[in-house]
């Protein structure tokens, strides 16, 4: 369902070490309403794995968590991490996206 590129795996592992919280169960990626195109991606460390979560092993004990509502918008997505002159960020290559806003922070399906 979701592919995690090696660049994203490396960054998630680095951030996990920096977080240094033994209660963290995984990195949650979610879709929420917002932005000029309708939806936005969100990332947060989560201390719980819910019954309806899709759980992906990232590396060692690190997990990627996706709730069931967000999963319908993330089918086939590849998560990458890019470093460019303007900054660093996670990039979602989502085949379901039909429109994006001009700045690239929101999308529509």
C-alpha positions in Angstrom: 0.0 0.0 0.0 2.7 2.5 1.0 6.4 2.4 -0.1 9.0 4.0 2.1 12.1 5.0 0.1 15.5 4.4 1.7 16.0 8.2 2.0 12.8 8.4 4.2 13.8 5.4 6.2 17.1 7.0 7.0 15.5 10.3 8.1 12.8 8.6 10.1 15.5 6.6 12.0 17.5 9.7 12.6 14.5 11.6 13.9 13.5 8.6 16.1 16.9 8.7 17.8 16.6 12.5 18.3 13.1 12.1 19.7 14.5 9.8 22.5 11.1 8.8 23.9 10.6 5.2 24.8 6.8 5.6 24.7 6.8 6.3 21.0 5.3 3.4 19.0 5.8 4.9 15.6 5.6 7.8 13.1 2.0 8.5 12.1 1.3 9.8 8.6 -2.2 11.1 8.1 -4.3 13.1 5.7 -6.5 15.9 7.1 -8.7 18.6 5.6 -7.1 21.9 4.9 -5.1 24.0 2.5 -6.4 25.6 -0.7 -6.7 22.2 -2.5 -8.6 20.4 0.2 -6.2 18.0 1.9 -2.8 18.1 3.6 -0.4 15.5 4.9 0.6 15.4 8.5 3.3 13.7 10.4 3.5 13.1 14.2 5.1 10.7 16.7 2.4 8.5 18.3 2.4 6.6 21.5 -0.4 4.3 20.5 -1.2 1.9 17.7 -5.0 1.8 17.1 -6.9 -1.3 16.1 -7.7 0.1 12.7 -4.2 1.3 11.9 -2.1 0.0 9.1 1.4 -0.7 10.4 4.5 -0.7 8.3 8.0 -1.7 9.6 10.5 1.0 8.8 13.7 -0.1 10.5 14.5 -2.1 13.7 11.6 -1.3 16.1 10.4 1.8 14.2 6.9 1.7 12.7 5.0 3.8 10.3 1.3 4.1 11.3 -1.6 5.1 9.0 -5.2 5.3 10.2 -7.9 3.7 8.1 -9.4 7.0 6.9 -6.0 8.3 5.7 -5.1 5.0 4.0 -7.8 5.4 1.3 -6.0 8.6 0.2 -2.5 7.1 0.5 -2.9 3.9 -1.6 0.2 3.5 -3.8 2.1 6.4 -2.3 5.9 6.5 -2.0 7.3 8.4 0.9 10.7 10.0 0.1 13.0 12.5 1.9 14.6 15.2 -0.2 17.4 17.7 0.6 17.5 20.6 -1.8 18.9 24.1 -1.8 15.7 25.5 -0.4 15.5 23.0 2.5 14.7 19.5 3.5 11.3 17.7 3.6 9.4 14.5 3.3 7.9 14.2 -0.2 4.8 12.1 -0.9 4.6 10.8 -4.4 0.9 10.0 -4.4 -0.7 8.6 -7.6 -4.2 9.5 -6.3 -3.6 13.3 -6.4 -5.5 15.1 -9.1 -4.7 18.7 -8.1 -2.1 20.6 -6.1 -2.0 24.1 -4.8 0.7 26.4 -6.1 3.0 26.1 -3.1 2.6 22.3 -3.0 1.4 22.1 0.6 -2.1 20.8 -0.1 -3.7 18.5 -2.7 -7.0 17.2 -4.0 -8.2 13.7 -5.1 
